[in-house]
Structures are given as structure tokens and as C-alpha cells.
Amino acid sequence: MRAPTRIATSSVLFVALCACSLPRAAMQQPTPAAAPQAPAAAQTPAPAVAPMTEAETVAALNLLVNDTAPGSEENDARRAELSKAFTASVVPDSLRWTVSQVLSFDPPRLRQRWQEHQQAEESAAAQYAANPPVNFTALNGARVVRRMGPAYLLRLSTGETVLLESSRRFKNGTRLRRLLAVETERPKPDRSKGDLVDELADQPRIFTEISPREAKRREAERAPALARLRDLERQGGEMTRAITADLARLDTLTHEVNAVISPRLLPQGRHPAPASFIRKVRRVAKSYSRQQYYRYALPVTGKKHVDAVLQSHLDERKAEVQDLLRSTGVGRGRARANTDRITFAAYTGSPVLLSVRFEDLRDTGGAHPNTTYASFVFDMQRQARLTLADLFTDEPAALKILSELAARRMALVLDGMAFSEGMTPKPENFATFVIDGADLVFTFPPYQVASYARGAQTLRVPLCHPRLLPLLSPALLRALAAAQ
């Protein structure tokens, strides 16, 4: 029985030795091959934003602040571009605060504000037309002329004659006191019946007497409409104030940015005060009567040719006034007014650049006085007057840019109510300008780009404007860099 036992033991040992001699991989159980995985999509790394140099930062600020309409899609795109470059580059400390100001500034959405303002005005006009004001005391002080059938013929203090329908009896010549009446609406012309507007307008106005109780009832009916009208007027006023505030915010930011970037783009010397050029102010005046006079203020610089140009301008204005007085009459008892008052403001752009702007308020007895402007820019070293053509190497190209900037500015200020012909690229439209520091400031008198009620308008353009800078003349650049 021992032999089989040895054989069994030997078999077990042989199997164990064979197992030990096999490679480790052969002892592992085979696993089914995994399904091949699709290669992972290649992830394209975000392109690194190239660092911005100081010059590139200044150029980006100049383009964004001075040549981009606020609130436009182009403005948003340029702000985003500047933001990316700012966060990915080392901006000089001298510009970091300026860039931060620009990026944190919320550009005004003036177009939306003007639309809301226009809607409020249109609603107020519609409300006013539906509920026109009523004057119940319009006939107080009128005199009874005579009775005409069921009505009385009255003469108002203005001389106009009207008819009054009343159940009371009045004597001829009676002055009406504390009488309440409403005017009957005039019939509207019907062209199909051949009505003529002039014939209807020639008919006298007709009033009907009402009681105090009826007057109170009518006022109570109109009270809600008046409240709504006052609310709409308040909304329009709020929109106007908001637009003014937004423009002031925008102008403040533009001024602060240009104060930082302008010295990097323009040669600039010391900026003296205007008093360093003007030695005294001479008063030129003469009174013919209380309503007929001229009063002028004339700056005197001590430079012969400069003072001659300024004196000549006032002499021309004085001659015009004297011609008008000769044609209308001079002296006491003359009802026609004829006054002329001229003041001035002075500006400097460098130790050799002086600008003088005259403001002329003339009253010749019309509906309102008229305001005009005249400006003179001098190179004090050469005692030469500089025109717009002297400031730019290509005046037509500069005028085209100025016309675009004026249209953009007036769209913000006037919301499409500007007169486009006053901003066309013509030298006469941009003839009134001064150099104030590193800015060109243009003045548009009433009626040139807007109505008289809107007043004079101004356009301030930095000399470092990205499209104007390449056009600046060498003479102007030398004058800006001149040292006293």
C-alpha cells in the first residue's frame, strides 16, 4: 500500500515545481480585451493675451475714450479688449489707476434716456391736448358794447370783441367783474362743405356764463388729468436732469483720462495763466439813451500786431451799431432798442499760444437778443493769428473728422434735434475755436446746430485724438512744446 502513496506524493511535488517555474504573467487568469476607447478630444488651450506695453495701453485708452460712442456695441467691445489685456499684462503704475477708472465706469445709455424723455413729452402733449386749460375769468374787465339779440357784444382790454351769452341783463358800457364764463369751441372747417379757415377765424369768439358751482364741477372733472400732466412733466424734468448728470460724468472721465495720456502723446510745455499775456482790459463804451448803447471789453497784450487785430474786430462791431442807429434814429423817445455788449474769455495752450473768444449780445428790438461769437488764436512769438488751416496739414480731412465728432456729440446732447447743416465739414462751421490747454474747443452759436431755446453749444476735442494727432501741423507741435 506504500507504493501508490509515493507516486501520489511525487505527482503533487512535480505539479508544484512546474507551477513555480512558470512566468508570473502565465499564472494570471486571462481577461477579456476591453473595448477600445475613443481618443479624447484635443482641448485647445486658450490663447495667451499678449502683454500690453505702455504705448499700447495709452493708444487703447485714447481710442476708447476719445473716438468711441458711449454705450455703443463698439464701446463694449473695446472695453472688453482692454479689460483682457489689463488683467494679463503688467500695466505701468502710472496708468493702472486710469485704466481701472475707465473699466469701472458705467457708460451712460443716453439713447435709452432720450427715448424715455421723448415718450414723457409726447404723453404730456397728448394729455394737454385732451384736457386744455380753461380760464373761467377771461372776461373780467371786459366792457359791454351793446346787446345783440340773445347775446352781448363785449370789448376786451386787448381790443378784441367777443360775444357773451348770459341770462342776466347788462347796461351798455358796464365793466364786468367776477363773471365766470367758458368759451364755446370754434367749429372746425369742413372742406367737403366748402368751409374756409379764414372765414371761421374771422368769426368772434363766443362765451357762455356759468355759475360758481358749475365752475367747481368742471375743475373737479379736470383734476385727475392735471395730476397726470404734472406727473408727466415731473418725469420729463427728471430725465433731463439725469441726461445732464450722465453727460457731466462722461465729460469728467474724458477730461481725467486725457490729462494722463495727453502728455505722453503731445509735446507740451508749461501751461501759463492767461493773465501772463493780458496786461490790462480796456473798456470801450458809449450811451446814446437807456435803450441805445454799446459796451465792449478789450484785452490789451502789449503786442502791436495782436492788439491791432483785436481792436479792429471791436471797431467793426462799433461801426455796425452806429450804422443801425443812423437808420433807426438816436436819442430819447426812440422806442427801438439798439444795444451791443461784448465780453471776452482768454485761454492758453502753451507759453506762446493765446486764444481770445468774444461773446457779443446784441439787441435790436426783436423778439429776443442775438448772441454771436468770434475767436482769435495767436502765436505770440510770431504775433501771427492761427486759423484752422494752420493747425492741420490736411484741413479737409480734419474737418471731416470734426464734423463726425460734432454730430456724435450733438446726438448725445440734443437727441437728434440738431441742425445737421451747421455741422457739415466746412471751415465756416468750425471757425470759432480756441486752444484750451491740450484741447480744441469749438463754439456753435444759437441757430447754427440747435434752436435758440437750446442756446449755444460747444465741442471739446483733444489734440491727441487718435485720428487728429497725425494731422497736427509741425508749427502747432512746435508752439505746444515751446518754452517761455
C-alpha positions as CSV (number, residue, x, y, z in Angstrom):
1,M,0.0,0.0,0.0
2,R,3.0,2.4,0.3
3,A,3.9,2.4,-3.4
4,P,0.7,4.3,-4.6
5,T,1.3,6.7,-1.8
6,R,4.8,7.6,-3.0
7,I,3.5,8.0,-6.6
8,A,0.8,10.4,-5.5
9,T,3.2,12.4,-3.4
10,S,5.6,12.7,-6.3
11,S,2.9,13.9,-8.6
12,V,1.9,16.6,-6.2
13,L,5.5,17.8,-5.9
14,F,6.0,17.8,-9.7
15,V,2.9,19.9,-10.3
16,A,4.1,22.4,-7.6
17,L,7.6,22.6,-9.1
18,C,6.1,23.2,-12.6
19,A,3.9,25.9,-11.3
20,C,6.8,27.7,-9.6
21,S,8.8,27.5,-12.9
22,L,6.1,29.3,-15.0
23,P,6.3,33.0,-15.6
24,R,4.1,35.3,-13.3
25,A,2.0,36.5,-16.2
26,A,1.1,32.9,-17.2
27,M,-0.4,32.3,-13.8
28,Q,-2.9,35.2,-14.1
29,Q,-6.3,34.4,-15.4
30,P,-6.8,35.9,-18.9
31,T,-9.3,38.8,-19.0
32,P,-11.4,39.7,-22.0
33,A,-10.0,42.6,-24.0
34,A,-11.6,45.9,-23.2
35,A,-13.4,47.8,-25.9
36,P,-11.1,50.4,-27.5
37,Q,-11.9,53.9,-26.1
38,A,-12.2,56.8,-28.5
39,P,-9.3,59.2,-28.2
40,A,-10.1,62.2,-26.0
41,A,-11.0,65.3,-27.9
42,A,-8.0,67.6,-28.1
43,Q,-8.5,70.6,-25.9
44,T,-7.1,73.7,-27.5
45,P,-5.6,75.9,-24.8
46,A,-6.9,79.5,-24.6
47,P,-4.6,81.8,-26.5
48,A,-2.5,83.8,-24.1
49,V,-3.1,87.5,-24.2
50,A,0.0,89.3,-25.3
51,P,1.3,91.8,-22.7
52,M,0.4,95.4,-23.4
53,T,3.2,97.9,-23.5
54,E,2.7,101.4,-22.1
55,A,2.3,102.8,-25.6
56,E,-0.3,100.2,-26.5
57,T,-2.2,101.0,-23.3
58,V,-2.2,104.7,-24.0
59,A,-3.4,104.1,-27.6
60,A,-6.2,101.8,-26.4
61,L,-7.4,104.4,-23.8
62,N,-7.2,107.1,-26.4
63,L,-9.3,105.2,-28.9
64,L,-11.9,104.1,-26.3
65,V,-12.4,107.4,-24.6
66,N,-12.0,109.9,-27.5
67,D,-13.2,108.1,-30.6
68,T,-15.9,105.6,-29.5
69,A,-19.6,106.5,-28.9
70,P,-20.5,105.8,-25.3
71,G,-22.9,102.9,-24.8
72,S,-22.4,101.5,-28.3
73,E,-21.5,97.9,-29.2
74,E,-18.1,99.2,-30.3
75,N,-17.6,100.8,-26.9
76,D,-18.4,97.5,-25.2
77,A,-16.1,95.5,-27.4
78,R,-13.1,97.9,-26.9
79,R,-13.7,97.9,-23.1
80,A,-13.7,94.1,-23.1
81,E,-10.5,94.0,-25.1
82,L,-8.8,96.5,-22.8
83,S,-10.0,94.5,-19.8
84,K,-8.5,91.3,-21.0
85,A,-5.2,92.9,-21.8
86,F,-5.2,94.7,-18.5
87,T,-5.6,91.5,-16.4
88,A,-3.0,89.6,-18.4
89,S,-0.2,92.2,-18.5
90,V,1.8,94.4,-16.3
91,V,0.4,97.8,-16.8
92,P,2.6,100.7,-15.6
93,D,1.6,102.0,-12.2
94,S,1.2,105.5,-13.7
95,L,-1.6,104.1,-16.0
96,R,-3.1,101.4,-13.7
97,W,-5.4,103.8,-11.9
98,T,-6.5,105.4,-15.1
99,V,-7.3,102.0,-16.7
100,S,-9.2,101.0,-13.6
101,Q,-11.3,104.2,-13.8
102,V,-12.2,103.5,-17.4
103,L,-13.1,99.8,-16.8
104,S,-15.2,100.6,-13.7
105,F,-17.0,103.4,-15.4
106,D,-20.6,102.6,-16.4
107,P,-21.1,104.3,-19.8
108,P,-24.4,106.2,-19.9
109,R,-27.1,104.8,-22.1
110,L,-28.2,108.2,-23.3
111,R,-30.2,106.9,-26.2
112,Q,-32.5,105.0,-23.8
113,R,-32.8,108.1,-21.6
114,W,-33.7,110.3,-24.5
115,Q,-36.3,107.7,-25.7
116,E,-37.9,107.8,-22.2
117,H,-37.8,111.6,-22.2
118,Q,-39.4,111.7,-25.6
119,Q,-42.2,109.4,-24.5
120,A,-42.9,111.5,-21.5
121,E,-43.1,114.6,-23.6
122,E,-45.4,113.0,-26.1
123,S,-47.7,111.7,-23.4
124,A,-47.8,115.1,-21.8
125,A,-48.6,116.8,-25.1
126,A,-51.4,114.3,-25.7
127,Q,-52.7,114.8,-22.2
128,Y,-52.6,118.6,-22.6
129,A,-54.5,118.4,-26.0
130,A,-57.2,116.2,-24.5
131,N,-57.6,118.5,-21.4
132,P,-56.7,122.0,-22.5
133,P,-56.6,124.7,-19.7
134,V,-59.8,126.6,-19.1
135,N,-59.8,130.2,-17.9
136,F,-63.2,131.0,-16.3
137,T,-62.3,134.6,-15.7
138,A,-61.2,135.6,-19.2
139,L,-64.0,138.2,-19.4
140,N,-63.2,140.1,-16.2
141,G,-62.6,143.7,-17.1
142,A,-64.4,143.5,-20.4
143,R,-66.8,146.3,-21.3
144,V,-70.3,145.8,-22.6
145,V,-70.7,147.5,-26.0
146,R,-74.3,146.6,-26.8
147,R,-76.9,143.8,-26.8
148,M,-77.1,141.7,-30.0
149,G,-80.2,139.5,-29.9
150,P,-79.7,136.8,-27.2
151,A,-76.0,137.8,-26.6
152,Y,-73.9,140.8,-25.7
153,L,-71.1,142.2,-27.6
154,L,-68.1,142.8,-25.4
155,R,-64.7,144.5,-25.9
156,L,-61.7,143.0,-24.1
157,S,-58.8,145.0,-22.7
158,T,-56.8,143.8,-25.7
159,G,-59.3,145.5,-28.1
160,E,-60.7,142.2,-29.3
161,T,-64.5,141.9,-29.5
162,V,-66.3,138.7,-28.3
163,L,-69.9,137.6,-27.7
164,L,-71.3,136.6,-24.3
165,E,-74.5,134.5,-23.9
166,S,-76.0,135.3,-20.5
167,S,-79.4,135.3,-18.9
168,R,-78.6,138.5,-16.9
169,R,-79.1,142.0,-18.2
170,F,-76.2,144.4,-18.6
171,K,-76.2,148.1,-19.4
172,N,-74.1,149.4,-22.2
173,G,-70.6,150.5,-21.0
174,T,-70.7,148.1,-18.0
175,R,-67.4,146.7,-16.8
176,L,-67.7,143.0,-16.0
177,R,-66.4,141.9,-12.6
178,R,-66.3,138.4,-11.0
179,L,-68.1,136.9,-14.0
180,L,-67.4,133.2,-14.8
181,A,-67.7,132.1,-18.4
182,V,-66.5,129.3,-20.7
183,E,-65.6,129.7,-24.4
184,T,-67.5,127.7,-26.9
185,E,-65.2,125.6,-29.1
186,R,-64.9,127.0,-32.6
187,P,-66.3,124.8,-35.4
188,K,-63.6,123.1,-37.4
189,P,-63.6,123.7,-41.1
190,D,-65.3,121.0,-43.3
191,R,-63.7,121.0,-46.7
192,S,-66.5,118.9,-48.1
193,K,-68.9,121.8,-47.3
194,G,-66.5,124.4,-48.7
195,D,-65.6,125.9,-45.3
196,L,-62.7,128.3,-45.4
197,V,-60.4,128.5,-42.4
198,D,-60.0,132.3,-42.8
199,E,-63.8,132.8,-42.6
200,L,-64.2,130.7,-39.5
201,A,-61.2,132.5,-37.9
202,D,-62.9,135.9,-38.5
203,Q,-65.9,135.0,-36.5
204,P,-66.0,136.4,-33.0
205,R,-65.3,134.1,-30.1
206,I,-68.4,133.1,-28.1
207,F,-68.6,132.7,-24.3
208,T,-71.3,131.4,-22.1
209,E,-71.8,132.5,-18.5
210,I,-71.7,129.7,-15.9
211,S,-72.4,129.5,-12.2
212,P,-69.6,129.1,-9.5
213,R,-71.0,125.7,-8.8
214,E,-70.6,124.7,-12.4
215,A,-67.1,126.1,-12.5
216,K,-66.1,124.0,-9.4
217,R,-67.6,120.9,-11.0
218,R,-65.6,121.4,-14.2
219,E,-62.4,121.9,-12.2
220,A,-63.0,118.7,-10.3
221,E,-63.5,116.8,-13.5
222,R,-60.2,118.1,-14.8
223,A,-58.3,117.5,-11.6
224,P,-57.1,113.9,-12.4
225,A,-55.9,114.9,-15.8
226,L,-54.0,117.8,-14.3
227,A,-52.4,115.5,-11.8
228,R,-51.4,113.1,-14.6
229,L,-50.0,116.1,-16.6
230,R,-47.9,117.3,-13.6
231,D,-46.6,113.7,-13.2
232,L,-45.5,113.5,-16.8
233,E,-43.9,117.0,-16.6
234,R,-42.0,115.8,-13.5
235,Q,-40.8,112.7,-15.3
236,G,-39.6,114.8,-18.2
237,G,-37.7,117.0,-15.8
238,E,-36.1,114.0,-14.1
239,M,-35.0,112.6,-17.4
240,T,-33.5,116.0,-18.4
241,R,-31.6,116.2,-15.1
242,A,-30.4,112.6,-15.5
243,I,-29.1,113.2,-19.0
244,T,-27.3,116.3,-17.8
245,A,-25.7,114.3,-15.0
246,D,-24.7,111.5,-17.4
247,L,-23.0,114.0,-19.7
248,A,-21.2,115.6,-16.8
249,R,-19.9,112.1,-15.7
250,L,-18.8,111.3,-19.2
251,D,-17.0,114.7,-19.6
252,T,-15.3,114.3,-16.3
253,L,-13.9,110.9,-17.1
254,T,-12.8,112.1,-20.6
255,H,-11.0,115.1,-19.1
256,E,-9.2,113.0,-16.4
257,V,-8.1,110.3,-18.9
258,N,-6.8,112.9,-21.4
259,A,-4.9,114.7,-18.6
260,V,-2.9,111.4,-18.2
261,I,-2.4,110.3,-21.8
262,S,-2.0,113.7,-23.5
263,P,1.5,114.5,-22.1
264,R,2.5,111.0,-23.5
265,L,1.3,111.8,-27.0
266,L,1.9,115.5,-27.4
267,P,4.9,117.7,-26.8
268,Q,3.7,120.1,-24.1
269,G,5.5,122.9,-22.4
270,R,4.4,124.8,-19.3
271,H,0.8,125.9,-19.3
272,P,0.7,129.6,-18.2
273,A,-2.3,131.5,-17.0
274,P,-4.0,133.9,-19.5
275,A,-3.1,136.8,-17.2
276,S,0.6,136.3,-18.2
277,F,-0.3,137.6,-21.7
278,I,-3.0,140.2,-21.0
279,R,-1.6,143.3,-19.4
280,K,-4.9,145.2,-18.9
281,V,-8.6,145.3,-20.0
282,R,-9.7,148.4,-21.7
283,R,-13.4,149.4,-21.6
284,V,-14.9,150.9,-24.8
285,A,-18.5,152.2,-24.3
286,K,-20.9,155.0,-25.3
287,S,-24.5,155.5,-24.4
288,Y,-27.0,157.3,-26.6
289,S,-30.0,156.5,-24.5
290,R,-31.1,153.9,-22.0
291,Q,-32.0,151.6,-24.9
292,Q,-29.2,152.6,-27.3
293,Y,-25.6,152.0,-26.3
294,Y,-22.5,149.8,-26.9
295,R,-20.2,148.4,-24.2
296,Y,-17.1,146.4,-25.0
297,A,-14.2,144.8,-23.1
298,L,-10.9,144.8,-25.0
299,P,-7.9,142.8,-23.8
300,V,-4.5,144.5,-24.3
301,T,-1.4,142.3,-24.6
302,G,1.2,144.9,-25.4
303,K,2.0,143.1,-28.7
304,K,1.4,145.6,-31.5
305,H,0.0,143.2,-34.2
306,V,-2.0,141.2,-31.8
307,D,-3.7,144.2,-30.2
308,A,-4.3,145.7,-33.7
309,V,-6.3,142.6,-34.7
310,L,-8.4,142.6,-31.6
311,Q,-9.0,146.4,-31.8
312,S,-10.1,146.0,-35.4
313,H,-12.7,143.5,-34.6
314,L,-14.3,145.7,-32.0
315,D,-14.1,148.7,-34.3
316,E,-16.1,146.8,-36.9
317,R,-18.8,145.9,-34.4
318,K,-19.0,149.6,-33.2
319,A,-19.3,150.8,-36.8
320,E,-22.2,148.3,-37.4
321,V,-24.0,149.7,-34.3
322,Q,-23.6,153.3,-35.4
323,D,-24.9,152.5,-38.9
324,L,-28.0,150.9,-37.3
325,L,-28.5,153.9,-35.1
326,R,-28.3,156.2,-38.0
327,S,-31.1,154.2,-39.8
328,T,-33.4,153.8,-36.8
329,G,-32.8,157.1,-35.0
330,V,-30.8,158.1,-32.0
331,G,-31.8,159.7,-28.7
332,R,-34.5,160.0,-26.1
333,G,-38.0,159.0,-27.1
334,R,-36.9,156.3,-29.6
335,A,-38.8,153.1,-28.8
336,R,-36.5,150.9,-30.8
337,A,-33.7,149.3,-28.7
338,N,-30.2,149.0,-30.2
339,T,-27.7,147.7,-27.7
340,D,-24.4,145.8,-28.1
341,R,-22.4,144.2,-25.3
342,I,-19.2,142.3,-25.9
343,T,-17.3,140.4,-23.3
344,F,-14.3,138.1,-23.7
345,A,-12.6,135.0,-22.3
346,A,-9.0,134.1,-22.7
347,Y,-7.3,130.7,-22.9
348,T,-3.7,129.4,-23.2
349,G,-2.2,126.3,-24.7
350,S,1.5,126.9,-24.1
351,P,3.8,129.8,-23.2
352,V,3.4,131.1,-26.8
353,L,-0.3,130.3,-27.5
354,L,-3.1,132.7,-26.5
355,S,-6.7,132.4,-27.5
356,V,-9.4,135.1,-27.1
357,R,-13.1,134.4,-27.6
358,F,-15.5,137.3,-27.8
359,E,-19.2,136.9,-26.9
360,D,-21.5,139.5,-28.4
361,L,-25.0,140.0,-27.1
362,R,-26.9,142.4,-29.5
363,D,-30.5,143.6,-29.0
364,T,-32.1,145.4,-31.9
365,G,-35.7,145.4,-30.6
366,G,-36.6,141.9,-31.9
367,A,-38.3,139.0,-30.1
368,H,-35.0,138.3,-28.2
369,P,-31.4,139.4,-28.3
370,N,-29.0,137.5,-30.5
371,T,-25.7,136.1,-29.4
372,T,-22.7,135.7,-31.7
373,Y,-19.1,134.6,-31.1
374,A,-15.7,135.4,-32.6
375,S,-12.4,133.8,-31.7
376,F,-8.7,134.6,-32.3
377,V,-5.8,132.2,-31.7
378,F,-2.3,133.8,-31.7
379,D,1.2,132.5,-31.8
380,M,2.6,135.3,-29.5
381,Q,6.2,134.7,-30.6
382,R,5.5,135.5,-34.2
383,Q,2.4,137.7,-33.4
384,A,0.6,135.7,-36.0
385,R,-3.1,134.7,-36.0
386,L,-3.6,130.9,-36.5
387,T,-6.6,129.6,-38.4
388,L,-7.8,126.1,-38.6
389,A,-5.8,125.5,-41.7
390,D,-2.6,126.4,-39.7
391,L,-3.3,123.7,-37.2
392,F,-3.6,120.8,-39.6
393,T,-1.6,119.5,-42.5
394,D,-4.8,118.4,-44.2
395,E,-7.6,120.7,-43.4
396,P,-10.4,118.9,-45.4
397,A,-9.5,115.6,-43.6
398,A,-9.5,117.3,-40.2
399,L,-12.9,119.0,-41.0
400,K,-14.4,115.6,-41.9
401,I,-13.3,114.2,-38.6
402,L,-14.5,117.2,-36.6
403,S,-17.9,117.0,-38.4
404,E,-18.3,113.4,-37.3
405,L,-17.3,114.2,-33.7
406,A,-19.7,117.2,-33.7
407,A,-22.6,115.0,-34.9
408,R,-21.8,112.4,-32.3
409,R,-21.7,115.0,-29.5
410,M,-24.9,116.7,-30.6
411,A,-26.7,113.4,-30.8
412,L,-25.9,112.9,-27.1
413,V,-26.8,116.5,-26.1
414,L,-29.8,117.2,-28.3
415,D,-31.1,113.7,-29.2
416,G,-31.5,114.2,-32.9
417,M,-32.8,117.8,-32.6
418,A,-29.6,119.2,-34.0
419,F,-29.4,121.1,-37.4
420,S,-27.1,118.9,-39.5
421,E,-26.2,121.7,-41.9
422,G,-24.4,123.5,-39.1
423,M,-22.0,120.6,-38.6
424,T,-21.1,119.9,-42.2
425,P,-17.3,119.8,-42.9
426,K,-17.0,123.5,-43.9
427,P,-14.4,125.9,-42.5
428,E,-17.1,128.5,-41.6
429,N,-18.9,125.9,-39.4
430,F,-15.8,125.4,-37.2
431,A,-14.4,129.0,-37.4
432,T,-15.0,129.8,-33.8
433,F,-12.4,127.8,-31.7
434,V,-9.8,128.3,-29.0
435,I,-6.9,126.2,-27.8
436,D,-7.5,125.5,-24.1
437,G,-4.6,123.5,-22.7
438,A,-4.3,120.4,-24.9
439,D,-7.9,120.7,-26.3
440,L,-9.6,122.4,-29.2
441,V,-12.9,123.9,-28.0
442,F,-15.4,124.9,-30.7
443,T,-18.4,127.2,-30.1
444,F,-21.6,127.0,-32.1
445,P,-23.9,130.0,-31.6
446,P,-27.7,129.7,-31.4
447,Y,-29.4,128.6,-34.6
448,Q,-26.2,127.0,-36.0
449,V,-26.7,123.5,-34.7
450,A,-29.8,123.9,-32.5
451,S,-32.7,126.2,-31.8
452,Y,-32.4,129.5,-29.9
453,A,-34.0,127.9,-26.8
454,R,-31.2,125.3,-26.7
455,G,-28.6,128.1,-26.5
456,A,-25.0,127.9,-27.7
457,Q,-23.4,124.5,-28.0
458,T,-19.7,123.6,-27.5
459,L,-17.5,120.8,-28.8
460,R,-14.3,119.9,-26.9
461,V,-11.8,117.8,-28.9
462,P,-8.4,116.7,-27.5
463,L,-5.5,117.5,-29.8
464,C,-4.3,113.9,-29.0
465,H,-7.4,112.5,-30.6
466,P,-6.2,109.3,-32.4
467,R,-7.4,110.5,-35.8
468,L,-6.4,114.1,-35.5
469,L,-3.0,113.6,-33.9
470,P,-1.3,112.5,-37.2
471,L,-2.7,115.6,-38.9
472,L,-1.3,118.2,-36.5
473,S,1.0,120.7,-38.3
474,P,4.7,120.9,-37.3
475,A,4.1,124.6,-36.5
476,L,1.4,123.7,-33.9
477,L,3.6,121.0,-32.4
478,R,6.5,123.5,-32.0
479,A,4.2,126.0,-30.4
480,L,2.9,123.4,-27.9
481,A,6.4,122.4,-27.0
482,A,7.7,126.0,-26.8
483,A,9.4,127.2,-23.6
484,Q,9.0,130.8,-22.5
